[in-house]
Amino acid sequence: MGVYEFENRIPAIGKNSYVSQTASVIGKVTIGEDCYIAPGAVVKGDYGEIRIGDGTSVQDNVIIHARPDEITTIGDNVTLGHGCIIHNATIHDEAVVGMGAIVSDYAIVGQWAIVGEGAVVRARFEIPEGKIVVGIPAKVIGDVQEHHKKELTRFKGIYRDLARRYPSGLKKLRD
C-alpha cells in the first residue's frame, strides 16, 4: 500500500481499515477503524494534518488535503464519493459528499448533511445538520429524510464490509 512517512510525520491506520495499494496516504494522517480507502485516493498530511474517523469510506480518486499547520477533519461513518475533493474543511459524522463534489477551505458539512454530486461548497460555507445541498455554489435545497438515512446507512455498511474483505479477496492476475 502507498503509506508514506514525510519528515517524521507518520500515518496511523486503525484496526480493520483497508488502504488500497494504489492509494497514497502521506504524512500526518490518522485513519480510524473499519475505514475503506479506495484505489487512487490521496490523503495528504504533508504540511497539514488529516483526521478520519471510524467507518469512513474514501472512494476512488478522492483527494483530501489541509493547509500548512491546519487540520482537515472527516468524522465517523462519512462517505466521500468518487473523485470528490476535501480541502481544509470539516465533515461531521454520517455526512455524505457526492461524486465529484468540492468542499473548500474552512467549510463545514454538518452531521447527516448531503453534498450532491458535482456541487461546490465554497470557502467558509456551513451546511447545517441534516440538510441537502447542490449546485455551484452549493445551496440548501431540502432536508435529509429517514428514507435517505436508511439507504445511506446500508451503503456505508457495504464499504465497511469491503474494508474487511479486500485484504484477502484481492488476487493479482498478472505481473
Contacts in CASP RR format, 6 or more apart in sequence:
PFRMAT RR
TARGET T0000
AUTHOR 0000-0000-0000
METHOD contacts of the structure
MODEL  1
MGVYEFENRIPAIGKNSYVSQTASVIGKVTIGEDCYIAPGAVVKGDYGEI
RIGDGTSVQDNVIIHARPDEITTIGDNVTLGHGCIIHNATIHDEAVVGMG
AIVSDYAIVGQWAIVGEGAVVRARFEIPEGKIVVGIPAKVIGDVQEHHKK
ELTRFKGIYRDLARRYPSGLKKLRD
1 19 0 8 1.000
1 20 0 8 1.000
1 21 0 8 1.000
1 23 0 8 1.000
1 25 0 8 1.000
2 19 0 8 1.000
2 21 0 8 1.000
2 22 0 8 1.000
2 23 0 8 1.000
2 24 0 8 1.000
2 25 0 8 1.000
3 11 0 8 1.000
3 13 0 8 1.000
3 19 0 8 1.000
3 25 0 8 1.000
3 26 0 8 1.000
4 11 0 8 1.000
4 24 0 8 1.000
4 25 0 8 1.000
4 26 0 8 1.000
4 27 0 8 1.000
5 11 0 8 1.000
5 27 0 8 1.000
6 26 0 8 1.000
6 27 0 8 1.000
6 45 0 8 1.000
6 46 0 8 1.000
7 27 0 8 1.000
9 27 0 8 1.000
9 28 0 8 1.000
9 45 0 8 1.000
9 46 0 8 1.000
10 27 0 8 1.000
10 28 0 8 1.000
11 25 0 8 1.000
11 26 0 8 1.000
11 27 0 8 1.000
11 28 0 8 1.000
11 29 0 8 1.000
11 30 0 8 1.000
11 31 0 8 1.000
12 29 0 8 1.000
12 30 0 8 1.000
12 31 0 8 1.000
13 19 0 8 1.000
13 25 0 8 1.000
13 31 0 8 1.000
13 32 0 8 1.000
13 35 0 8 1.000
14 31 0 8 1.000
14 32 0 8 1.000
14 33 0 8 1.000
14 35 0 8 1.000
15 33 0 8 1.000
15 34 0 8 1.000
16 33 0 8 1.000
16 34 0 8 1.000
16 163 0 8 1.000
16 164 0 8 1.000
17 31 0 8 1.000
17 32 0 8 1.000
17 33 0 8 1.000
17 34 0 8 1.000
17 35 0 8 1.000
17 36 0 8 1.000
17 37 0 8 1.000
17 163 0 8 1.000
18 35 0 8 1.000
18 36 0 8 1.000
18 37 0 8 1.000
18 162 0 8 1.000
18 163 0 8 1.000
18 164 0 8 1.000
18 166 0 8 1.000
18 167 0 8 1.000
19 25 0 8 1.000
19 31 0 8 1.000
19 37 0 8 1.000
20 37 0 8 1.000
20 38 0 8 1.000
20 39 0 8 1.000
20 40 0 8 1.000
20 41 0 8 1.000
20 166 0 8 1.000
21 39 0 8 1.000
22 39 0 8 1.000
22 40 0 8 1.000
23 37 0 8 1.000
23 38 0 8 1.000
23 39 0 8 1.000
23 40 0 8 1.000
23 41 0 8 1.000
23 42 0 8 1.000
23 43 0 8 1.000
23 58 0 8 1.000
24 40 0 8 1.000
24 41 0 8 1.000
24 42 0 8 1.000
24 43 0 8 1.000
24 44 0 8 1.000
25 31 0 8 1.000
25 37 0 8 1.000
25 43 0 8 1.000
26 42 0 8 1.000
26 43 0 8 1.000
26 44 0 8 1.000
26 45 0 8 1.000
26 46 0 8 1.000
27 44 0 8 1.000
27 45 0 8 1.000
27 46 0 8 1.000
28 45 0 8 1.000
28 48 0 8 1.000
28 49 0 8 1.000
28 50 0 8 1.000
29 43 0 8 1.000
29 44 0 8 1.000
29 45 0 8 1.000
29 49 0 8 1.000
29 50 0 8 1.000
29 51 0 8 1.000
29 52 0 8 1.000
30 49 0 8 1.000
30 50 0 8 1.000
30 51 0 8 1.000
30 52 0 8 1.000
30 53 0 8 1.000
31 37 0 8 1.000
31 43 0 8 1.000
31 52 0 8 1.000
31 53 0 8 1.000
31 56 0 8 1.000
32 52 0 8 1.000
32 53 0 8 1.000
32 54 0 8 1.000
32 55 0 8 1.000
32 56 0 8 1.000
33 54 0 8 1.000
33 55 0 8 1.000
34 54 0 8 1.000
34 55 0 8 1.000
34 160 0 8 1.000
34 163 0 8 1.000
34 164 0 8 1.000
35 52 0 8 1.000
35 53 0 8 1.000
35 54 0 8 1.000
35 55 0 8 1.000
35 56 0 8 1.000
35 57 0 8 1.000
35 58 0 8 1.000
35 163 0 8 1.000
36 55 0 8 1.000
36 56 0 8 1.000
36 57 0 8 1.000
36 58 0 8 1.000
36 59 0 8 1.000
36 159 0 8 1.000
36 160 0 8 1.000
36 162 0 8 1.000
36 163 0 8 1.000
36 166 0 8 1.000
37 43 0 8 1.000
37 58 0 8 1.000
38 57 0 8 1.000
38 58 0 8 1.000
38 59 0 8 1.000
38 60 0 8 1.000
38 61 0 8 1.000
38 62 0 8 1.000
38 82 0 8 1.000
39 60 0 8 1.000
39 61 0 8 1.000
40 60 0 8 1.000
40 61 0 8 1.000
40 62 0 8 1.000
41 58 0 8 1.000
41 59 0 8 1.000
41 60 0 8 1.000
41 61 0 8 1.000
41 62 0 8 1.000
41 63 0 8 1.000
41 64 0 8 1.000
42 62 0 8 1.000
42 63 0 8 1.000
42 64 0 8 1.000
42 65 0 8 1.000
43 50 0 8 1.000
43 52 0 8 1.000
43 58 0 8 1.000
43 62 0 8 1.000
43 64 0 8 1.000
44 50 0 8 1.000
44 63 0 8 1.000
44 64 0 8 1.000
44 65 0 8 1.000
45 65 0 8 1.000
45 66 0 8 1.000
47 66 0 8 1.000
47 67 0 8 1.000
47 68 0 8 1.000
47 69 0 8 1.000
48 65 0 8 1.000
48 66 0 8 1.000
48 67 0 8 1.000
48 68 0 8 1.000
48 69 0 8 1.000
48 70 0 8 1.000
48 71 0 8 1.000
48 72 0 8 1.000
49 66 0 8 1.000
49 70 0 8 1.000
49 71 0 8 1.000
49 72 0 8 1.000
50 64 0 8 1.000
50 65 0 8 1.000
50 66 0 8 1.000
50 71 0 8 1.000
50 72 0 8 1.000
50 74 0 8 1.000
51 71 0 8 1.000
51 72 0 8 1.000
51 73 0 8 1.000
51 74 0 8 1.000
51 75 0 8 1.000
52 58 0 8 1.000
52 64 0 8 1.000
52 74 0 8 1.000
52 75 0 8 1.000
52 78 0 8 1.000
53 74 0 8 1.000
53 75 0 8 1.000
53 76 0 8 1.000
53 78 0 8 1.000
54 76 0 8 1.000
54 77 0 8 1.000
55 76 0 8 1.000
55 77 0 8 1.000
55 78 0 8 1.000
55 156 0 8 1.000
55 159 0 8 1.000
55 160 0 8 1.000
55 163 0 8 1.000
56 74 0 8 1.000
56 75 0 8 1.000
56 76 0 8 1.000
56 77 0 8 1.000
56 78 0 8 1.000
56 79 0 8 1.000
56 80 0 8 1.000
57 78 0 8 1.000
57 79 0 8 1.000
57 80 0 8 1.000
57 81 0 8 1.000
57 156 0 8 1.000
57 159 0 8 1.000
57 160 0 8 1.000
58 64 0 8 1.000
58 74 0 8 1.000
58 80 0 8 1.000
59 79 0 8 1.000
59 80 0 8 1.000
59 81 0 8 1.000
59 82 0 8 1.000
59 83 0 8 1.000
59 84 0 8 1.000
59 99 0 8 1.000
59 159 0 8 1.000
60 82 0 8 1.000
60 83 0 8 1.000
61 82 0 8 1.000
61 83 0 8 1.000
62 80 0 8 1.000
62 81 0 8 1.000
62 82 0 8 1.000
62 83 0 8 1.000
62 84 0 8 1.000
62 85 0 8 1.000
62 86 0 8 1.000
63 83 0 8 1.000
63 84 0 8 1.000
63 85 0 8 1.000
63 86 0 8 1.000
63 87 0 8 1.000
64 72 0 8 1.000
64 74 0 8 1.000
64 80 0 8 1.000
64 85 0 8 1.000
64 86 0 8 1.000
64 87 0 8 1.000
65 72 0 8 1.000
65 86 0 8 1.000
65 87 0 8 1.000
65 88 0 8 1.000
66 72 0 8 1.000
66 87 0 8 1.000
66 88 0 8 1.000
67 87 0 8 1.000
67 88 0 8 1.000
67 105 0 8 1.000
70 88 0 8 1.000
72 86 0 8 1.000
72 87 0 8 1.000
72 88 0 8 1.000
72 89 0 8 1.000
72 90 0 8 1.000
73 89 0 8 1.000
73 90 0 8 1.000
73 91 0 8 1.000
74 80 0 8 1.000
74 86 0 8 1.000
74 91 0 8 1.000
75 91 0 8 1.000
75 92 0 8 1.000
75 93 0 8 1.000
75 95 0 8 1.000
76 93 0 8 1.000
76 94 0 8 1.000
77 93 0 8 1.000
77 94 0 8 1.000
77 156 0 8 1.000
78 91 0 8 1.000
78 92 0 8 1.000
78 93 0 8 1.000
78 94 0 8 1.000
78 95 0 8 1.000
78 96 0 8 1.000
78 97 0 8 1.000
79 95 0 8 1.000
79 96 0 8 1.000
79 97 0 8 1.000
79 98 0 8 1.000
79 152 0 8 1.000
79 155 0 8 1.000
79 156 0 8 1.000
79 159 0 8 1.000
80 86 0 8 1.000
80 91 0 8 1.000
80 97 0 8 1.000
80 98 0 8 1.000
81 96 0 8 1.000
81 97 0 8 1.000
81 98 0 8 1.000
81 99 0 8 1.000
81 100 0 8 1.000
81 101 0 8 1.000
82 99 0 8 1.000
82 100 0 8 1.000
83 99 0 8 1.000
83 100 0 8 1.000
84 97 0 8 1.000
84 98 0 8 1.000
84 99 0 8 1.000
84 100 0 8 1.000
84 101 0 8 1.000
84 102 0 8 1.000
84 103 0 8 1.000
84 115 0 8 1.000
84 118 0 8 1.000
85 100 0 8 1.000
85 101 0 8 1.000
85 102 0 8 1.000
85 103 0 8 1.000
86 97 0 8 1.000
86 103 0 8 1.000
87 102 0 8 1.000
87 103 0 8 1.000
87 104 0 8 1.000
87 105 0 8 1.000
88 104 0 8 1.000
88 105 0 8 1.000
88 106 0 8 1.000
89 103 0 8 1.000
89 104 0 8 1.000
89 105 0 8 1.000
89 106 0 8 1.000
89 107 0 8 1.000
89 108 0 8 1.000
89 109 0 8 1.000
89 121 0 8 1.000
90 107 0 8 1.000
90 108 0 8 1.000
90 109 0 8 1.000
91 97 0 8 1.000
91 103 0 8 1.000
91 109 0 8 1.000
91 110 0 8 1.000
92 108 0 8 1.000
92 109 0 8 1.000
92 110 0 8 1.000
92 111 0 8 1.000
92 113 0 8 1.000
92 129 0 8 1.000
93 111 0 8 1.000
93 112 0 8 1.000
94 111 0 8 1.000
94 112 0 8 1.000
94 149 0 8 1.000
94 152 0 8 1.000
94 156 0 8 1.000
95 109 0 8 1.000
95 110 0 8 1.000
95 111 0 8 1.000
95 112 0 8 1.000
95 113 0 8 1.000
95 114 0 8 1.000
95 115 0 8 1.000
96 113 0 8 1.000
96 114 0 8 1.000
96 115 0 8 1.000
96 116 0 8 1.000
96 152 0 8 1.000
97 103 0 8 1.000
97 109 0 8 1.000
97 115 0 8 1.000
97 116 0 8 1.000
98 114 0 8 1.000
98 115 0 8 1.000
98 116 0 8 1.000
98 117 0 8 1.000
98 118 0 8 1.000
98 119 0 8 1.000
99 117 0 8 1.000
99 118 0 8 1.000
100 117 0 8 1.000
100 118 0 8 1.000
101 115 0 8 1.000
101 116 0 8 1.000
101 117 0 8 1.000
101 118 0 8 1.000
101 119 0 8 1.000
101 120 0 8 1.000
101 121 0 8 1.000
101 138 0 8 1.000
102 118 0 8 1.000
102 119 0 8 1.000
102 120 0 8 1.000
102 121 0 8 1.000
103 109 0 8 1.000
103 115 0 8 1.000
103 121 0 8 1.000
104 120 0 8 1.000
104 121 0 8 1.000
104 122 0 8 1.000
104 123 0 8 1.000
104 125 0 8 1.000
105 123 0 8 1.000
105 124 0 8 1.000
106 123 0 8 1.000
106 124 0 8 1.000
107 121 0 8 1.000
107 122 0 8 1.000
107 123 0 8 1.000
107 124 0 8 1.000
107 125 0 8 1.000
107 126 0 8 1.000
107 127 0 8 1.000
108 125 0 8 1.000
108 126 0 8 1.000
108 127 0 8 1.000
109 115 0 8 1.000
109 121 0 8 1.000
109 127 0 8 1.000
110 126 0 8 1.000
110 127 0 8 1.000
110 128 0 8 1.000
110 129 0 8 1.000
110 130 0 8 1.000
110 131 0 8 1.000
111 129 0 8 1.000
111 130 0 8 1.000
112 129 0 8 1.000
112 130 0 8 1.000
112 144 0 8 1.000
112 149 0 8 1.000
113 127 0 8 1.000
113 128 0 8 1.000
113 129 0 8 1.000
113 130 0 8 1.000
113 131 0 8 1.000
113 132 0 8 1.000
113 133 0 8 1.000
113 144 0 8 1.000
114 130 0 8 1.000
114 131 0 8 1.000
114 132 0 8 1.000
114 133 0 8 1.000
114 144 0 8 1.000
114 148 0 8 1.000
114 152 0 8 1.000
115 121 0 8 1.000
115 127 0 8 1.000
115 133 0 8 1.000
115 134 0 8 1.000
115 138 0 8 1.000
116 132 0 8 1.000
116 133 0 8 1.000
116 134 0 8 1.000
116 135 0 8 1.000
116 138 0 8 1.000
118 135 0 8 1.000
118 136 0 8 1.000
119 133 0 8 1.000
119 134 0 8 1.000
119 135 0 8 1.000
119 136 0 8 1.000
119 138 0 8 1.000
120 135 0 8 1.000
120 136 0 8 1.000
120 137 0 8 1.000
120 138 0 8 1.000
121 127 0 8 1.000
121 133 0 8 1.000
121 137 0 8 1.000
121 138 0 8 1.000
122 137 0 8 1.000
122 138 0 8 1.000
125 137 0 8 1.000
125 138 0 8 1.000
127 133 0 8 1.000
127 138 0 8 1.000
127 140 0 8 1.000
128 140 0 8 1.000
130 143 0 8 1.000
130 144 0 8 1.000
131 140 0 8 1.000
131 142 0 8 1.000
131 143 0 8 1.000
131 144 0 8 1.000
132 140 0 8 1.000
132 141 0 8 1.000
132 142 0 8 1.000
132 143 0 8 1.000
132 144 0 8 1.000
132 148 0 8 1.000
133 139 0 8 1.000
133 140 0 8 1.000
133 141 0 8 1.000
134 141 0 8 1.000
END
